């Protein structure tokens, strides 16, 4: 698997670690390229990691914040699963999907779900990074309320009441507005 690229900036070559998705997005050799980068300083090394999008870099930095997930495993995760699928598996607590990624066993999958569920819910609800289009409008509304500070239970209850009032055929924005009205009363 191609996991490195050499980028020349002002006549100086930098070896940049990259996930597979970034490799696939690179232009032809010798072409100009812009990468979002993350520098990780460790006891015995300084790693420069490049990403084709800001979203990939942000997800990588969230991943390496998990205990036991370093630069190499973070890149392996991003190379082994699409961001949308990663987010969905974390939100749905699908540890079996996470365990299919090389280097992730059941224990690490459980830790990813445990440590990232709230962060991923906020990222999906506030920035749109990830699988919001794959989530149904009801789940999007629940995640949005959680990002606003509601507990999972409170958010689900408010959305359930809202859906009973207006139905589930509306987009998530309408459901969120109705749920906020319901929870304010």
C-alpha positions, 0 to 999 in steps of 0.5 A: 500500500502506498503510504508515503509521498515526497512533496517538494516545497521551495526546492526541499523535499519532504517525505509525508505519510499519507492514507490511501484516500490521499494517495488516490487523490494525488495528481500526476507526478510533478504536478502541483498539489496542496495537502492539509498537514499534521505534524506529530512529534514523538520521543524518537521521531517527527512525522509529517502527515498529509491529507487531501482534505481538511476533514481527513486531517480533523478525523485523523487528529480525533483518532490519534487522541484515542488511547492506543491509537498512534500515527500508524494506526490512525493512517491504517484506519483512514486507509481501511474505511471511508470517513462516513462508514467510520462515523456510522460504525462509531455512532451505531456502536458497530465494533465488528465493522471496526474490527475488520480494519487491520490492526484493530481488535475487539478491545481497540474497537470498543475503545474507539466507540467509547471515546469517540461516540460523543465527539463524532456525534458533535462533528456530524451534527455541527460540521457535516463531516461524515455520513449525515446523508446516510443517517435518516432525518430522525437520527440526524435530529437526535445527533443535533440535539446532543450537540446542543447539550441534550443527553441522548435520552432527552434528545431521543424523547424530544425527537420522538414527540416531535415526530408524533406531532409532525410525522417523519416525512420532514427533513431533519431541520424541521424535526429539530425545530419541532423537538426544540419547541417540544422540549421548551414546554 
